[in-house]
C-alpha cells in the first residue's frame, strides 16, 4: 500500500534542509515537533507553494505553473495532475480536519488525515488507510501552531509528537493562493464523491486554475481563492465508469443556486454563514471526462471570465 505520509515526508525533509531556497523558515519545538513556516512570518513563493501543494496531496500529485490569459489579461495558472486521484485528493488533500485548540484555529489537510481518519467516512468510502510513524500535515492559518497543538495532532494520529511535521501558510499569502488554487482537481473528485460516485474508478486527473492575487485579509482571500476554481477551474478526468452519465449534469459549479457572484459577495450576503451557501457551489467550472469502457467523451460546465476577473479586482 502506498504511504502518503512517507512520500510527503521526503518533500518536507528537503524543505527542512534548504529553507532559504524556498523563502521559508524551519522551527523545531521543545517537544521535538517540526514546523515549516511558508508565509506567516516569511515570504514564501512559487516554489514553496509547489512543495506545499505536493505535501497536501501526499506526494501523489505533480504541480506546474504557466502563464496564460483571461480576456486578454495575462495571469499565472497552476496545473495539477495525479494518477492516484482518489487517494491524493480525498485521502490527503481534502481539508477535512478542523484544528481548534485554545486560541489556535486552522483548516487541516494533508496525509496526516489518513492516520487520524478525519473524517472516518471518507476513508471507509475510498478504502484507504495509511501506516506510518510520521504524520505530515498542512495547516491553513495565520498563526504558527504551539506545542499543545502538535501534541493534539500526534494523539489523533497515534504517533510520537517528535514525528509530527507541519507546513503552515495563511490564506492571504503567496503559498496560500497557490495551495487553494491547487485544489482544483480535488474539487471535482470531492464533488463526485459527495454525489455518491465511486471515485476509485477515476484513473487519472489533470486540472488547471488561475492563481488568485494575494488579498489583504483572510476573508477576502478565501473568496478570491475559491473563485479561481468555481469560475475558472478546468478539469479533465479519465475513468472506467459508464455510470458517470448519471452524474454529469450535477458536477459543474454553475448548477448551484449560489452561483453567479464572487464568493466573497455571496458569503457577505449570507452574513458570513457557510450554512446559508449551497455546498454544490464548491465545484470546478468546467469538466471533460473520458470514459474508457465506452470510449466516450463528455463535456459539462463552462468558465466564467467576467466573475473571475471581478473577483480578482481586474474588472
N, C-alpha and C positions, 0 to 999 in steps of 0.2 A: 504494500500500500504506500502511495506517495505521502510523504510528510510535509505539509505546507509550512510547519514551523521550522523544520530543518532547512528547507530551501530558503525561507525568509531570513533565517539566522545568518546564512552566508552573506547576504546583502547587507544586513545590519553590521556584521563584523568588518566588512570593507569600509563602511562609513565611519565606524569607530576608529579604524586605523588611519584614515585620511580625512579627518573632519574639515581641514582647511580647503580641500579640493571641492567640497560641497557647500561651503559657506554655512556650516552648521557647527554646533557645539556639543561636546560629549560630557556627560555628567555621570558619576558613579556615586550613589547614595551610601550612607553609613551601613545600611543593611545589605549592600552588595548589588542591589538592583541598578540597572543601567538605563540611561535616558539619552536620546539624541534630540536636541532642540533644533527643529527645522524652520523656525520662524517666530517663536515667542520673543526671544531676545537676540535673534540672529537674522541675517538677511535671507538665507536660503537661496533658491534659484531654480532654474530648469533642471539641472542635473539632480539636485536634492529632490525635486518634485517627481522626477522619473523614478528614483530609487524608493521614495515614499510609496508611490503607487504600486510598484512591483512588490514591496513588502505587504501592502494591503491585499494583494492578490496571491499571497503565499508563494511567490516566486514562479507562478504559473502563467504570468502574463508578459507580453512584450510591449514596451512603451516607446513610441517615437513621436517626434514633433515635426511639423511642417508649416510653411506659410501658405495661406490661402486668401480668399476674398469673400465678403458678403456684400452684395450690391456694389461692387467696385471698391469697397473699403478693405485694405489689407489687414488681416488678422492672423494670429498664430492659432494652430489647431493641434490637438492631441490625437494620436492614433493608438488604439488598444487592440491587441489580438491575443487569443488563447485557444489552445487545443483541449483545454480542460474547463469549459465554461461553467459547468455546474459546481465543481469543487472550488475553482478560483473565485467565482463571483458570489455564490451563496455560502460556500463553506469557509470563505476567508473575507472577501472584500465587503460584503454586506455590513452596513453599520447597525448591527443587531444587538449591541451591548451598551446600555447607558451606564456610565460610571459616575456615580453621585455619592461622594464621600466627604462629609464635612462641608467646607465651602468650595470644594472642587467638583466641577461638572464637565463631562466630556462625552462625546459620542465615540464609542469604541468600535473598531473594526480590525480586520487582520486575522492571521492564523491562530492567535491565542483563543479565539472563539471556538475553534474546533477541539480545544481541550476542555473549555468550560461548558461547551454545548449551549451557548447563548445565541438564539433561543433553541431549545431542545428539539422542537418540532421540525425546524429546518433540517437538522441532521438526520432525523428519522426519515424525512421525505427523500433526501438525496443519498441516504445510506452511507454516510461517511463520518468517521471519527479519526482523530489524529492521536498518535502516541509519540510523545517527545518529552525529554527532560527540560526543555527550554520553551518558554512562552513568549512569542513575539507579537506585539500589539501596536496598533496605530491609534492615536488619540487626536481628535479634532477639538482643540481647546486653546484659549489664550493664556493659560497658566500651565506651568510645569507641575507634574504630579509629585506629591510628597511620599515619604517612606510608607505612610499609612495606606495610601492609595495603591502603592506597589505591592504591599502585603495583602491587600484585598484581592488584587489580580492573581497573585500567587496562590492564595487559598482557593479561589474559584477554579484555577487551572490545575491544582494539585501538583505544584512544582515548588522547589525551593525559591525563596524570594530573590536570591542572588542570581537566579536563572531567568528572571523577568527582564525582557528587553523591550523598550518602548520608544517609538518615534512620535513626536508631538509637533503639530502645526496649527495655528489659528485659521479659521475660515478666511479671514481678511489678511491673507499673505500670499506670496507667490506660490509657495508649495500648497497652500490651502486651495487656491484656484485650480491648480493642476490636478490635485488628487480628487477633487469633486468632479471636475470635467472628465477625469479618468474613470469615472463610474458609468460612463455612457453605455458600455456593453452590459454592465451589471443591471442597469435599469430594465433592459429588455429581458434578461434572464429572470430577474425578480418578478416582473410583471407576469410572465408566463407561469412562473411557479405559483403566484397568487391566484391565477386563473384555474389552477389545478392541472396544468400541463406537466408531464414528466420531463424535467429539464435534462435528465441524464441522456435523453435521446438527441440532444444537441451536440454534434461532434466538434464543431469549431465555430468561433465567433470573432468578428472584427468590427470595429466601430470607430467613429470619429466625432469630435465636437470642438467648437471653437473654445479657446482658452479665455475665460472671462477676465476683464480687468479687475485689479485688486481694488476693492472698495474701502471706505474709511472705517466702517464699523461692521461687526459680525452679522447683524441682521440684514443690512443691505447686501453684504457679501453672500449670505445664504440665498437671497433671492437671485442675484446675478449668476451664481454658480449653478443653481438648479436650472435656470433658464437656458443655459448652454446646451443641455440635453433635451429639455422639454420642447424647446422651439427649434433646435438645430442639430440634435443628435441623429446621426445616420448609422444604422447598424445592418450588418449582413450576417445571417445565420445559416449554417449548413447542418442539416439534421436528417435523421431517418425516422420520420413520423408522419405518415399520411393524414393522421387525425388533426394535424395543425390547421387544416381548413376550417375547423370548427372554432378556432380561436382568433383568426386573422382580424376580424372587424373590432376586436376588443384590445388589440395591442397598442396602437399609437396614442400619443397624448391628446390628439385633437378629438378623441372620443369622450374626453372628460367634461363634465359640466362646469368645471373650474377653469377650463382652457380659454385663452384669449387675451390676457393682460400679463405684463411682467409679474413674476411670482411675488415680488415684494409688495406690489399694489394689491394683489389678491389676498396676501397674508394680512396686510394692514386693514383691508376692508372686513376681514374676518376677526378683527380685534386681536390679531396675532395668536389665534387659536387654531392649531393644526386640525382639530377635530371638526372644524367647520369647512375644511377643504376636502374636496373629493380626492381620495387617495389614488384614483386611477390617473390623476394628472402626472404622477411621477413615473413617466414613461418616455421613451425616445420619440422624437418627432416622426422619423421615417424608418421603415424596416423592410429589407428584402430577405426572403427566405428561399433557399434552395433545398427542396425536399428530395432526397436521393432515391427512395424506393419507386417513386413515380417519375422521377426526372423532371419535376415541376419547379417553377419559379414563381413566387408570389411577391407582390409589392403593395404595402399599405402605408398610409400617412403621407405627410409632406412637411418640409421645413417651412418655417415662418420667419423670413429675414427681417420683416418690419418689427415684430415684437422682440426678436433677438437684439437688433440694433438699439431699440428703445431701452431695453434693459441694460445694455452696455453703455448707455449715455451717448450714443452716436447718432441718434435720430430725434 
